[in-house]
Amino acid sequence: MKFPPFEYMEWAKLIPPAANNLSRSGVAAPAWDELGIDLREVALYGDHPYGYEPLLQAIAARAGTVPGNVVIAAGVSQAIFLTAAALLEPGDHVLVERPAYEPLLSVPRVLGAEISRIERRFEDGYKIDPDRLAESLTPRTKLILLTNLHNPSGTFLTREEIGALAAVAGRVGAHVFIDEVYLEFMPGPKGGTAYGMADNIIAAGSLTKAYGLAGLRCGWILTPPPLVPLFRHAVDHIFVENVFMAEQIAARIFPRLAALRLRNQAIIGPNHARVAAFMAGEPRLEWVEPYGGIIAFPRLKSSGSGDELARLLKERHQTSVVPGRFFEESRHFRLGFGAPPEILESGLKAVGRALGEL
Ligand SMILES: Cc1ncc(COP(=O)(O)O)c(C=O)c1O
């Protein structure tokens, strides 16, 4: 196994931040004071063989399952790797959505899987037709990889839609992996995990995007019970145990997630409305309006590429957006709108000016 360069990740990690940073897909971190944690209560050493029990319980309770079905991972990034490593063998067939967050594609590929794509088309509102999915399945299809909310478009598949896809996948014994890292922006009846809808659904989430807690690396996988041993074997080979201190801190934060979300929503709601108004008044762009979260994936109506727009924004307007080529869609760019309102405002004005310069 040899890892190829991960172009988007390198870009995201190394690009110097612009004054108007509209490339981010997560909110800013909360202050320690907001979390009310006494670090002296956090032990350096203790028992957490397959995860710290209070954290497993907190994750399981929200998902309506038992702690034994929860696998702790260092973010959804590691959840993607663990899932592919636990379930795939070289030559297995895997279906990955397009446009896609790059690791969903590159991780199974590096593990030797044969990849085909499920198109999520702009014209269809990025929905997935179960009949089209059925046509792409083969007896060797082991895994279908999706995001919900969708990165890059921010659009939403309902639990029922995912249930229909899982039913189709089940005909060939395939599992559906749903990266729900952005679903954390909108919990409740509409945002609830799809885990449990069918016994071939695997779901993963983390505290990174909606709570600004990327540094904790607290992620999880909700696994169908028969797969738990496979995941545990992968864990034992890959990292044995997660960071005990981070698990304890995360467990203490869980009761505060709703309050953190509410606080963030006070910024995100008006920002979403501002972006919607900008899009309505901008004839050179079109989009499928995101359902929730803080990312959107506008498309240039005429000539010019998302790359060129991103370059102009960076070089002339101190503004950053993510070029659509990182999601295999060169006419698009990904716009993050979780920034403070004044930054968003000046970033949107810059987009308008740069569009005129294309
Ligand atoms: C769809 C998707 N999944 C996972 C991640 C990584 O999340 P985590 O920090 O939980 O590893 C990202 C980050 O950009 C993402 O966009």
The ligand as a Tripos MOL2 file, in Angstrom:
@<TRIPOS>MOLECULE
LIG
   16    16     1     0     0
SMALL
NO_CHARGES

@<TRIPOS>ATOM
      1 C1        -17.2190   14.9500    4.4570 C.3       1 LIG1
      2 C2        -16.1290   15.0500    5.4820 C.ar      1 LIG1
      3 N1        -15.8850   13.9960    6.2570 N.ar      1 LIG1
      4 C3        -14.9190   14.0470    7.1920 C.ar      1 LIG1
      5 C4        -14.1380   15.1640    7.3780 C.ar      1 LIG1
      6 C5        -13.0790   15.1310    8.4310 C.3       1 LIG1
      7 O1        -13.6940   15.1930    9.6730 O.3       1 LIG1
      8 P1        -12.9540   14.8560   11.0410 P.3       1 LIG1
      9 O2        -12.3120   16.1010   11.5120 O.co2     1 LIG1
     10 O3        -14.0470   14.3760   11.9090 O.co2     1 LIG1
     11 O4        -11.9400   13.8060   10.7520 O.co2     1 LIG1
     12 C6        -14.3530   16.2710    6.5720 C.ar      1 LIG1
     13 C7        -13.5130   17.4790    6.7180 C.2       1 LIG1
     14 O5        -13.4640   18.3460    5.8940 O.2       1 LIG1
     15 C8        -15.3820   16.2230    5.6080 C.ar      1 LIG1
     16 O6        -15.6410   17.2820    4.8320 O.3       1 LIG1
@<TRIPOS>BOND
     1     1     2 1
     2     2     3 ar
     3     2    15 ar
     4     3     4 ar
     5     4     5 ar
     6     5     6 1
     7     5    12 ar
     8     6     7 1
     9     7     8 1
    10     8     9 2
    11     8    10 1
    12     8    11 1
    13    12    13 1
    14    12    15 ar
    15    13    14 2
    16    15    16 1
@<TRIPOS>SUBSTRUCTURE
     1 LIG1         1 GROUP 0 **** ****
